[in-house]
Amino acid sequence: MSRVTLRRGIAPLLVLLALTGCTSEEPSSVQLGDVRRAPVTEVVEAPATVGARASATLRSPAQGTVAKLYVREGDRVRKGDILAKIRSPQAQSQLEQARQASKMASPAGVAMPSVRLPSFDTRAFDRKVAAHFAKARKEAKKVEDARVREQLLEAIELAQQQHKAQTKALGTITAQLNRSINGVLSGVTSGLSSSMASLQAASKSQAKAAVKAAESTVKSLTIKAPFGGVVTLGRVSGGGGGGGVEGLLSQLPGGGGQQLPSLPSGGSSGGTPVATGVPVSAGDTIVTVTDVSTLLLDADVDETDVLLVKKGVKAAVELDAVPGATYTAVVTGIGVTPKEGTTGGVSYPVRLTLGAGAFDDGSEAPTPKPGMSAVTRLTVRESPSAVSAPASAIVSSGRESVVWVVRNGAAERRVVKLGAQGDAVVEVLSGLSVGDRIVVKGADSVRQGQRLP
């Protein structure tokens, strides 16, 4: 039973009736009724699709051949079960190349060059000079004039001291020069060593990442179920793909390449069915595991109704594939991303958990499959003992809902506030009382003060 939306369905009809009443020569027939207490249920109807709790498409991680297939179409599997094994010499070769590259990328130390200027060996020269100074002293002592002799000896002593000072200064200059040269070389080689170390560390890190990627690919050649569910076999293209360590590095972040294809090379409607011995390409779909332990419903609720839907709201569901059966469902989530409908309106996604179903005779209905179409009827408002009036008694006037009440035999306009709105009966929250006499038919043609039967 679908919901009657008064603001969209009744108002245009009332306007049409009002115009007809104004131009007709005969007055419309008017019927009266009493306001009573009755249960009122408001239902929102929305199209929906059955979905699974989870679904995982498992693809070949590399080019190769299906070495063994352990499952068949429709098999039920448990988490961790082996579904298929792929034989891929290419992946094994990539792993060996990556390991070899990792060994070659081990960092080596950078030699630090040094320069040392040899010190001057002046010992032979010093001996000759010392001999000359000794000979000079000997000759100076032969001078008879004491004053002159003393002056000569002093001059010889001063010259010898100057020679010693010069020799010492030459050694100091050589040592300072050695320190300066080695200081400059140390700065240059230190920066070079740091740069080389960084490059080697980056190379080694990339090589290790390539090894991990290759190991992960080889490990993924054994395809396992990520959770329990039902198996659907894929179809493969059997094409080829690139290889080598460069191919592995291109799969890494920043490696200048792309990740493994996220879409299958062979579509669901083309390619070769998966079987033992069939060649596969990287990214080909091998199996899809669907967890049907819990079935869900994805409904599209119109924007005019979605604000009435809350978590926990119950719904009755009918499936096109199971005529005569009704299933239970409960709202578990309401989305906020709008979806444009075919008629130009906007709807919002509502997620429900699908329960058991039964036929009209009470027998159990079959379990639906993911992808089946359905119609959901969500009970958004219920009032078991409401002050109620027939939906035909309500006249829309702008934003107001109006009812014609019989007072002293004449029509009195009464503005009412509505609650739950069913197909035939609506809940009146204010404006009417149980026992009030109201116009239930032809209300659109009634005027204020009109005499009523």
C-alpha positions as CSV (number, residue, x, y, z in Angstrom):
1,M,0.0,0.0,0.0
2,S,1.7,3.1,-1.2
3,R,1.8,6.4,0.6
4,V,-0.5,9.3,-0.4
5,T,1.4,12.5,-0.5
6,L,-1.2,15.2,0.1
7,R,0.9,18.1,-1.0
8,R,1.7,16.6,-4.3
9,G,-1.3,14.4,-5.2
10,I,-4.4,15.8,-3.5
11,A,-3.9,19.5,-4.0
12,P,-3.9,19.5,-7.9
13,L,-7.0,17.2,-7.7
14,L,-8.7,19.6,-5.4
15,V,-8.0,22.6,-7.6
16,L,-9.4,20.7,-10.6
17,L,-12.5,19.8,-8.6
18,A,-12.9,23.4,-7.4
19,L,-12.7,24.7,-10.9
20,T,-15.2,22.2,-12.0
21,G,-17.5,23.1,-9.1
22,C,-17.4,26.8,-10.1
23,T,-18.3,26.2,-13.7
24,S,-20.9,23.4,-13.3
25,E,-24.5,24.3,-13.2
26,E,-25.3,21.6,-10.7
27,P,-23.7,21.7,-7.2
28,S,-21.4,18.8,-6.3
29,S,-22.9,16.2,-3.9
30,V,-21.7,16.6,-0.3
31,Q,-21.4,13.8,2.2
32,L,-20.9,14.1,5.9
33,G,-19.2,11.9,8.4
34,D,-18.0,11.8,12.0
35,V,-14.5,12.2,13.4
36,R,-13.5,8.9,15.1
37,R,-10.5,7.2,16.7
38,A,-8.7,4.8,14.4
39,P,-5.2,3.5,13.7
40,V,-3.3,5.5,11.1
41,T,-0.1,4.3,9.4
42,E,2.0,6.4,7.0
43,V,4.0,4.4,4.5
44,V,6.8,5.7,2.2
45,E,7.3,3.6,-0.9
46,A,10.7,3.4,-2.7
47,P,12.4,1.2,-5.3
48,A,15.4,-0.9,-4.0
49,T,18.0,-3.4,-5.0
50,V,19.1,-6.5,-3.0
51,G,22.8,-6.5,-2.1
52,A,25.2,-8.7,-0.3
53,R,27.0,-8.0,3.0
54,A,30.3,-8.0,1.2
55,S,31.9,-8.9,-2.1
56,A,35.6,-9.2,-3.1
57,T,36.9,-9.6,-6.6
58,L,40.2,-11.5,-6.5
59,R,42.6,-10.9,-9.5
60,S,45.8,-12.4,-10.8
61,P,48.7,-10.4,-9.4
62,A,51.0,-11.3,-12.4
63,Q,51.1,-12.8,-15.8
64,G,51.1,-16.5,-15.8
65,T,48.9,-19.6,-16.0
66,V,46.2,-21.0,-13.7
67,A,48.2,-23.9,-12.1
68,K,45.2,-25.3,-10.2
69,L,41.6,-24.2,-9.6
70,Y,40.2,-25.5,-6.3
71,V,36.6,-24.3,-6.6
72,R,33.7,-24.4,-9.0
73,E,30.9,-21.9,-9.7
74,G,28.6,-21.5,-6.8
75,D,30.8,-23.3,-4.2
76,R,30.6,-22.0,-0.7
77,V,34.0,-21.3,0.9
78,R,35.3,-20.3,4.3
79,K,37.8,-17.5,5.1
80,G,41.3,-18.5,4.2
81,D,40.4,-21.4,1.8
82,I,42.7,-21.7,-1.2
83,L,40.7,-20.9,-4.3
84,A,43.4,-21.0,-7.0
85,K,47.1,-21.0,-7.6
86,I,48.8,-19.1,-10.4
87,R,52.1,-20.2,-12.0
88,S,54.2,-17.2,-12.9
89,P,57.8,-17.6,-13.9
90,Q,57.9,-13.9,-14.6
91,A,57.0,-13.1,-11.0
92,Q,59.6,-15.5,-9.7
93,S,62.2,-13.9,-12.0
94,Q,61.3,-10.5,-10.8
95,L,61.8,-11.6,-7.2
96,E,65.3,-12.9,-8.0
97,Q,66.2,-9.8,-9.8
98,A,65.0,-7.6,-6.9
99,R,67.0,-9.6,-4.4
100,Q,70.1,-9.3,-6.5
101,A,69.6,-5.6,-6.9
102,S,69.1,-5.3,-3.1
103,K,72.5,-7.0,-2.5
104,M,74.3,-4.7,-5.0
105,A,72.7,-1.6,-3.3
106,S,74.6,-2.1,0.0
107,P,76.3,1.1,0.9
108,A,80.1,1.3,0.9
109,G,82.3,3.8,2.6
110,V,83.8,6.8,0.8
111,A,87.6,7.1,1.1
112,M,88.8,10.3,2.6
113,P,91.9,11.6,0.7
114,S,94.6,13.5,2.6
115,V,97.7,15.5,1.6
116,R,100.9,15.9,3.6
117,L,103.8,18.1,2.5
118,P,107.2,16.6,3.5
119,S,109.2,18.7,6.0
120,F,112.6,20.1,4.8
121,D,115.6,18.1,5.9
122,T,118.2,20.7,6.8
123,R,120.5,18.6,9.0
124,A,123.4,18.4,6.4
125,F,123.1,22.1,5.7
126,D,123.0,22.8,9.4
127,R,126.2,20.9,10.0
128,K,128.0,22.8,7.3
129,V,126.7,26.1,8.7
130,A,127.8,25.1,12.2
131,A,131.3,24.3,10.9
132,H,131.5,27.7,9.2
133,F,130.4,29.4,12.5
134,A,133.0,27.4,14.4
135,K,135.8,28.4,12.0
136,A,134.6,32.0,12.1
137,R,134.8,32.0,15.9
138,K,138.3,30.4,15.7
139,E,139.5,33.1,13.4
140,A,137.9,35.9,15.5
141,K,139.7,34.8,18.6
142,K,143.0,35.3,16.8
143,V,142.3,39.0,16.6
144,E,144.6,40.8,19.1
145,D,142.4,43.9,19.7
146,A,140.1,42.8,22.5
147,R,137.3,45.2,21.6
148,V,137.2,44.2,18.0
149,R,137.5,40.5,18.9
150,E,134.5,40.8,21.2
151,Q,132.4,42.5,18.6
152,L,133.2,39.8,16.0
153,L,132.2,37.0,18.4
154,E,128.9,38.8,19.2
155,A,128.1,39.2,15.5
156,I,128.9,35.5,14.9
157,E,126.6,34.5,17.8
158,L,123.8,36.7,16.5
159,A,124.0,35.3,13.0
160,Q,123.9,31.7,14.4
161,Q,120.8,32.5,16.4
162,Q,119.1,34.0,13.4
163,H,119.9,30.9,11.4
164,K,118.3,28.7,14.0
165,A,115.2,30.9,14.1
166,Q,114.8,30.8,10.3
167,T,115.1,27.0,10.3
168,K,112.4,26.7,13.0
169,A,110.1,29.1,11.2
170,L,110.4,27.1,8.0
171,G,109.2,24.0,9.9
172,T,106.2,25.9,11.3
173,I,105.2,27.2,7.9
174,T,105.2,23.6,6.5
175,A,103.1,22.3,9.3
176,Q,100.5,25.1,9.0
177,L,100.3,24.6,5.2
178,N,99.6,20.9,5.8
179,R,96.8,21.7,8.2
180,S,95.2,24.2,5.8
181,I,95.3,21.8,2.8
182,N,93.9,18.9,4.8
183,G,91.1,21.1,6.3
184,V,89.9,22.1,2.8
185,L,90.0,18.5,1.6
186,S,88.1,17.4,4.7
187,G,85.3,19.8,4.1
188,V,85.0,18.8,0.4
189,T,85.1,15.1,1.1
190,S,82.8,15.3,4.0
191,G,80.0,16.8,1.9
192,L,80.8,14.3,-0.9
193,S,80.7,11.5,1.6
194,S,77.3,12.6,3.0
195,S,75.8,12.9,-0.5
196,M,77.0,9.5,-1.5
197,A,75.7,8.0,1.7
198,S,72.3,9.5,1.1
199,L,72.2,8.3,-2.5
200,Q,73.2,4.8,-1.4
201,A,70.7,4.7,1.4
202,A,67.9,5.8,-1.0
203,S,69.0,3.1,-3.5
204,K,69.0,0.4,-0.8
205,S,65.6,1.5,0.5
206,Q,64.1,1.4,-3.0
207,A,65.7,-2.0,-3.6
208,K,64.2,-3.3,-0.4
209,A,60.8,-2.0,-1.3
210,A,61.1,-3.8,-4.7
211,V,61.9,-7.0,-2.9
212,K,58.9,-6.6,-0.7
213,A,56.7,-5.9,-3.7
214,A,58.0,-8.9,-5.5
215,E,57.6,-11.2,-2.5
216,S,54.0,-9.9,-2.0
217,T,53.3,-10.7,-5.7
218,V,54.7,-14.2,-5.4
219,K,52.7,-14.7,-2.2
220,S,49.6,-13.5,-3.9
221,L,49.9,-16.2,-6.6
222,T,48.1,-18.4,-4.1
223,I,44.6,-16.9,-4.0
224,K,42.7,-17.3,-0.8
225,A,39.2,-16.3,0.3
226,P,39.2,-13.1,2.4
227,F,35.9,-14.1,4.0
228,G,33.3,-16.8,3.8
229,G,30.9,-16.7,0.9
230,V,29.8,-18.0,-2.5
231,V,32.2,-18.2,-5.4
232,T,31.7,-16.8,-8.9
233,L,34.4,-17.7,-11.4
234,G,35.8,-14.9,-13.6
235,R,36.9,-14.6,-17.2
236,V,40.4,-13.8,-18.3
237,S,42.1,-12.2,-21.3
238,G,45.2,-14.3,-21.3
239,G,47.4,-11.3,-22.5
240,G,50.9,-10.3,-21.4
241,G,52.6,-7.6,-19.3
242,G,55.9,-5.9,-18.6
243,G,58.4,-7.4,-16.2
244,G,61.9,-7.0,-14.7
245,V,63.0,-5.0,-11.6
246,E,62.0,-1.8,-13.4
247,G,58.4,-3.2,-13.6
248,L,58.5,-3.8,-9.9
249,L,59.9,-0.4,-9.1
250,S,57.3,1.2,-11.3
251,Q,54.6,-0.2,-9.0
252,L,56.0,1.6,-6.0
253,P,54.8,5.0,-4.8
254,G,56.9,7.6,-6.6
255,G,58.4,5.0,-8.9
256,G,57.1,6.8,-12.0
257,G,54.6,4.1,-12.9
258,Q,51.1,2.8,-12.1
259,Q,49.9,0.3,-9.7
260,L,48.6,-3.1,-11.0
261,P,45.4,-2.6,-13.0
262,S,42.3,-2.3,-10.8
263,L,40.0,-3.4,-13.6
264,P,40.1,-6.8,-15.1
265,S,41.6,-7.2,-18.5
266,G,38.7,-9.4,-19.6
267,G,35.2,-8.3,-18.9
268,S,32.4,-10.4,-17.4
269,S,30.8,-11.0,-20.8
270,G,34.1,-11.7,-22.7
271,G,37.3,-13.6,-22.5
272,T,38.0,-17.1,-21.5
273,P,36.4,-18.8,-18.4
274,V,38.9,-19.4,-15.6
275,A,40.1,-23.0,-15.6
276,T,43.3,-24.9,-14.8
277,G,45.9,-24.3,-17.5
278,V,44.4,-21.1,-18.8
279,P,46.9,-18.2,-19.3
280,V,46.1,-15.0,-17.4
281,S,47.3,-11.4,-17.4
282,A,48.0,-9.2,-14.3
283,G,44.7,-7.9,-13.2
284,D,42.5,-10.6,-14.7
285,T,39.5,-11.6,-12.5
286,I,40.0,-15.1,-11.2
287,V,37.1,-15.4,-8.7
288,T,34.6,-13.2,-6.9
289,V,33.6,-14.1,-3.3
290,T,30.2,-12.8,-2.2
291,D,29.1,-13.0,1.4
292,V,25.4,-13.6,1.4
293,S,25.1,-14.4,5.2
294,T,23.3,-11.1,5.5
295,L,21.3,-9.5,2.6
296,L,20.9,-5.8,2.4
297,L,18.6,-3.5,0.5
298,D,19.7,-0.2,-1.1
299,A,16.6,1.9,-1.6
300,D,16.2,5.3,-3.3
301,V,13.9,7.5,-1.2
302,D,12.4,10.7,-2.7
303,E,13.6,14.0,-1.2
304,T,10.1,14.8,0.0
305,D,10.0,11.7,2.1
306,V,13.6,11.0,3.2
307,L,13.4,13.3,6.3
308,L,10.6,11.0,7.7
309,V,12.9,7.9,7.5
310,K,14.9,7.1,10.7
311,K,17.2,4.3,11.7
312,G,15.2,1.4,13.0
313,V,12.2,2.1,10.8
314,K,10.5,-1.2,9.7
315,A,9.6,-2.0,6.1
316,A,7.7,-4.5,4.1
317,V,9.5,-5.6,0.9
318,E,8.1,-7.1,-2.3
319,L,10.4,-8.6,-5.0
320,D,9.7,-8.8,-8.6
321,A,11.2,-12.3,-8.7
322,V,9.0,-13.7,-5.9
323,P,5.4,-12.7,-6.6
324,G,3.0,-13.0,-3.6
325,A,5.7,-12.9,-1.0
326,T,6.5,-10.2,1.5
327,Y,9.8,-9.8,3.3
328,T,10.7,-7.9,6.4
329,A,13.4,-5.2,6.6
330,V,14.8,-2.6,9.0
331,V,16.5,0.7,8.2
332,T,20.2,0.7,9.2
333,G,21.5,3.9,7.6
334,I,20.5,7.0,5.6
335,G,22.9,8.5,3.1
336,V,23.4,12.2,2.6
337,T,24.6,12.2,-1.0
338,P,21.7,13.1,-3.4
339,K,21.0,11.1,-6.5
340,E,19.2,12.7,-9.5
341,G,16.2,10.7,-10.6
342,T,15.0,10.1,-14.2
343,T,12.1,12.5,-13.7
344,G,14.4,15.3,-12.5
345,G,13.7,14.9,-8.8
346,V,16.3,14.0,-6.2
347,S,16.4,10.9,-4.0
348,Y,18.7,9.7,-1.2
349,P,20.1,6.3,-0.5
350,V,18.7,4.3,2.4
351,R,20.3,1.1,3.6
352,L,18.2,-1.7,5.1
353,T,18.9,-5.2,6.4
354,L,16.6,-7.7,4.7
355,G,14.9,-10.3,6.8
356,A,12.9,-13.5,6.2
357,G,10.0,-13.6,3.7
358,A,6.6,-15.4,3.6
359,F,3.9,-16.0,1.1
360,D,0.3,-15.0,1.7
361,D,-0.5,-18.5,2.9
362,G,2.3,-18.3,5.5
363,S,4.8,-20.6,3.8
364,E,8.4,-19.6,3.8
365,A,9.6,-17.6,0.8
366,P,12.9,-18.3,-0.9
367,T,16.1,-16.4,-0.2
368,P,16.7,-13.6,-2.7
369,K,19.9,-13.2,-4.6
370,P,22.0,-10.0,-4.8
371,G,21.0,-7.7,-7.7
372,M,17.2,-8.5,-7.6
373,S,14.8,-5.6,-7.8
374,A,12.4,-4.8,-5.0
375,V,9.9,-2.3,-3.7
376,T,10.2,-1.2,-0.1
377,R,7.3,0.2,1.9
378,L,8.7,1.9,5.0
379,T,6.4,2.6,7.9
380,V,7.6,6.0,8.8
381,R,4.7,7.0,11.2
382,E,2.2,5.0,13.2
383,S,-0.6,6.1,15.5
384,P,-2.6,3.2,16.9
385,S,-5.4,5.3,18.3
386,A,-5.5,8.6,16.5
387,V,-8.1,11.3,16.1
388,S,-8.7,10.4,12.4
389,A,-10.5,11.8,9.4
390,P,-10.9,10.5,5.8
391,A,-8.2,11.8,3.5
392,S,-11.0,13.1,1.2
393,A,-12.1,15.5,4.0
394,I,-8.8,17.5,3.8
395,V,-8.6,20.5,1.6
396,S,-5.2,22.1,1.0
397,S,-5.2,25.9,1.1
398,G,-1.7,27.3,0.6
399,R,0.3,25.8,3.4
400,E,-2.8,25.1,5.5
401,S,-4.9,22.0,5.7
402,V,-8.6,22.8,6.1
403,V,-11.6,20.7,7.1
404,W,-15.3,21.8,6.8
405,V,-17.0,21.3,10.1
406,V,-20.8,21.3,10.5
407,R,-21.8,23.8,13.1
408,N,-25.4,24.7,13.7
409,G,-26.2,23.2,10.3
410,A,-23.8,25.4,8.4
411,A,-20.2,24.9,7.1
412,E,-17.4,26.3,9.3
413,R,-13.8,26.4,8.0
414,R,-11.4,24.7,10.4
415,V,-7.6,24.7,10.0
416,V,-6.1,21.4,11.2
417,K,-2.7,20.0,11.9
418,L,-2.0,16.6,10.4
419,G,0.2,13.8,11.8
420,A,0.5,10.4,10.1
421,Q,-1.0,10.3,6.7
422,G,-2.3,7.0,5.4
423,D,-3.9,6.2,2.0
424,A,-7.5,6.6,3.1
425,V,-7.3,8.0,6.7
426,V,-5.1,10.8,8.2
427,E,-4.3,11.6,11.8
428,V,-5.5,15.0,13.0
429,L,-3.3,16.4,15.8
430,S,-5.3,19.6,16.4
431,G,-8.4,21.3,15.1
432,L,-10.9,18.5,15.5
433,S,-12.3,16.4,18.3
434,V,-13.8,12.9,18.3
435,G,-17.5,13.2,17.3
436,D,-17.2,16.3,15.2
437,R,-19.4,16.2,12.1
438,I,-17.3,17.0,9.0
439,V,-17.7,17.1,5.2
440,V,-16.0,13.9,3.9
441,K,-17.0,14.2,0.2
442,G,-17.3,17.3,-2.0
443,A,-15.3,19.4,0.5
444,D,-13.7,21.4,-2.3
445,S,-17.1,22.8,-3.3
446,V,-18.2,23.9,0.2
447,R,-18.1,27.6,1.2
448,Q,-18.1,29.3,4.6
449,G,-21.7,29.4,6.1
450,Q,-23.1,27.1,3.5
451,R,-26.1,25.2,4.8
452,L,-25.3,21.5,5.0
453,P,-27.8,18.6,5.3
